[in-house]
Amino acid sequence: MSESSRAEAPPETVEAPRRRLWLFLPLAAFLALAALFYGRLGAGDPSRVPSALLNKPVPDFALPPVLEGEGAGLADEDLSAGVHVVNIWASWCGPCRLEHPILMRLAKDERFQVVGINYKDVPENAKRFIGALGNPFEKIGADRSGKTGIDWGVYGVPETFIVKDGIVVHKFIGPLSEEGLASDFMPALERTLEPG
C-alpha cells in the first residue's frame, strides 16, 4: 500500500460524525425550546402567569342556579357594584374542599360578598358539597358546560378573583391557603377595599 493511499481516509468515515451531529440537532433544538418555555412560564408555576382579564370588565355571563328552582344564579350584573370575591369551584375538586374553611371565614366579612361559580359539576353533588361543608356564597351560578370558566380564563379549579365595580382586579390560582391568604390574597383584597 502506498503512502498516499494510507493518508486519505475513506469518505464514509469522514461523513459518519457529521451524520451523527444531524441526528442530535433536533433533540438539542427541542431542549432549548423547552427550557425557554419553562423559564417564560414562571418555572412551571401557573399562578405566575398573568390573567388577561386584569383591570378589565368581567366577561358577560348569566348562569342558572346550581339546582333549578333554588334561588337566583349568578350574572355579570351581580358584580357591577361593590367588591366581590368570585370563587370558581367544583365538588369533584379535592383542593376546593381544602380551601373551603377559608371561604367560610371570608364570607363573614361584610365589606365584600363572596360568590361562586360551580364549574362542570353535577348539581346534586354540588348541593351535597355545600350541605356538608357550609355555604359561604351569597349567590352561586352553575357553569355546567365550562364556557363561563373559559371566558374567565380559568386554568383549573379552584381559582379566586377579586372584582371591584365590575372590574377584575386580582386573580389567585389554586386553593386559598393560610400562606397564600397572608402573602397574596388578603393584601390585594385590602388594597381593593381602600376608598378611592
C-alpha positions in Angstrom: 0.0 0.0 0.0 1.4 3.4 -1.0 1.9 6.3 1.4 -0.7 8.4 -0.4 -3.5 5.8 -0.2 -2.9 5.4 3.6 -3.1 9.2 4.2 -6.5 9.6 2.5 -9.4 8.4 4.7 -12.4 6.8 3.1 -15.3 9.2 2.5 -17.7 7.2 4.7 -15.5 7.7 7.8 -15.4 11.5 7.4 -19.2 11.8 6.9 -20.2 9.5 9.8 -19.6 12.1 12.6 -21.5 14.7 10.6 -24.5 12.4 10.2 -24.5 11.7 14.0 -24.4 15.5 14.6 -27.5 16.0 12.4 -29.3 13.3 14.4 -28.8 15.2 17.7 -29.6 18.6 16.3 -33.5 18.2 16.6 -33.1 17.0 20.2 -30.9 20.0 21.0 -33.4 22.4 19.5 -36.3 20.8 21.4 -34.4 21.0 24.7 -33.6 24.7 24.1 -37.2 25.5 23.3 -38.4 23.5 26.3 -36.0 25.4 28.6 -37.2 28.7 27.1 -40.9 27.9 27.7 -40.3 26.6 31.2 -38.5 29.8 32.1 -41.1 32.1 30.5 -43.9 30.4 32.3 -42.5 31.1 35.7 -40.7 27.8 36.1 -43.9 25.9 35.6 -46.0 27.8 38.2 -49.3 28.8 36.6 -50.0 31.2 39.4 -47.3 33.4 37.9 -49.0 33.6 34.5 -50.9 37.0 34.5 -54.6 37.0 33.8 -55.7 38.6 30.5 -58.7 39.9 32.5 -56.8 42.0 35.0 -58.1 45.6 35.0 -60.8 44.7 32.5 -64.6 44.2 32.9 -65.8 40.8 33.9 -67.0 38.7 30.9 -70.7 38.8 30.0 -72.4 35.8 31.6 -75.7 34.7 33.1 -75.6 31.3 34.9 -78.6 29.5 36.4 -78.7 28.4 40.0 -77.0 25.1 40.8 -80.4 23.4 41.3 -83.3 24.7 39.2 -85.9 26.5 41.4 -83.4 27.2 44.2 -82.8 30.9 44.2 -81.1 33.0 41.6 -78.0 32.1 39.8 -75.1 34.5 39.1 -74.6 37.0 36.3 -72.1 39.7 35.4 -74.7 42.3 36.5 -74.4 41.0 40.1 -70.7 42.1 40.1 -71.3 45.6 38.7 -71.2 47.4 42.1 -69.1 46.9 45.2 -66.3 44.4 45.9 -66.8 40.7 45.2 -64.7 37.6 45.8 -65.6 35.2 43.0 -64.6 31.6 43.7 -64.6 29.0 40.9 -65.0 25.6 42.4 -66.4 22.1 42.0 -67.5 19.2 44.2 -65.1 16.8 42.5 -62.1 19.2 43.2 -60.1 18.0 46.2 -58.3 21.3 46.7 -61.7 23.1 46.7 -62.5 21.1 49.9 -59.3 22.2 51.5 -59.8 25.9 50.8 -63.5 25.8 51.9 -62.9 26.8 55.6 -61.1 29.9 54.4 -64.0 30.9 52.2 -66.3 30.3 55.1 -64.2 32.8 57.1 -64.1 35.3 54.3 -67.9 35.2 54.0 -68.2 36.7 57.5 -66.6 39.9 56.4 -69.3 42.4 55.5 -67.1 44.7 53.4 -67.5 42.4 50.3 -69.6 39.5 49.0 -68.3 36.0 48.3 -70.0 34.5 45.2 -69.4 31.2 43.5 -69.2 29.7 40.0 -69.8 25.9 40.2 -67.6 24.6 37.4 -68.6 21.5 35.3 -70.3 19.8 38.2 -73.3 17.5 38.8 -75.9 19.7 40.5 -76.8 17.1 43.2 -73.0 16.7 44.1 -72.6 20.5 44.3 -75.6 20.7 46.6 -74.2 17.9 48.8 -70.8 19.6 49.0 -72.3 22.8 50.2 -74.6 21.0 52.6 -71.7 19.1 54.2 -69.2 22.0 54.4 -71.4 25.1 54.6 -72.3 27.7 52.1 -70.0 30.8 52.0 -71.6 32.1 48.8 -74.2 34.9 48.5 -75.0 33.5 45.1 -73.9 30.5 43.1 -74.1 30.1 39.3 -73.8 26.7 37.6 -71.3 26.7 34.7 -72.2 23.2 33.6 -70.6 23.5 30.1 -67.4 25.2 31.3 -67.9 28.1 28.8 -68.0 30.8 31.5 -64.9 29.4 33.1 -63.1 29.6 29.7 -64.3 33.3 29.4 -62.8 34.0 32.8 -59.5 32.4 31.7 -59.7 29.6 34.2 -56.7 27.1 34.2 -58.4 24.7 36.6 -60.3 24.8 39.8 -60.1 26.3 42.3 -59.4 29.9 41.2 -60.5 33.0 43.0 -60.9 36.5 41.6 -61.4 39.9 43.3 -63.8 42.1 41.4 -64.5 45.8 42.1 -67.4 47.5 40.4 -67.4 45.0 37.6 -63.6 45.1 37.0 -61.3 42.2 37.7 -58.5 43.5 39.9 -56.8 40.3 41.1 -56.6 36.6 40.3 -55.4 33.8 42.7 -54.8 30.4 41.0 -55.1 27.3 43.1 -56.6 26.7 46.5 -56.5 29.5 49.1 -54.2 28.6 51.9 -53.2 30.4 55.1 -49.9 31.2 53.4 -51.4 32.4 50.1 -54.0 34.4 52.0 -51.4 36.2 54.1 -48.8 36.8 51.4 -51.0 37.5 48.3 -54.8 37.4 48.5 -55.6 39.5 51.6 -53.1 42.3 50.8 -54.8 42.5 47.3 -58.2 42.5 48.9 -57.4 45.1 51.4 -56.0 47.4 48.7 -59.2 46.9 46.7 -61.3 47.8 49.7 -59.4 51.1 50.3 -61.5 54.1 49.4 -60.6 55.8 46.1 
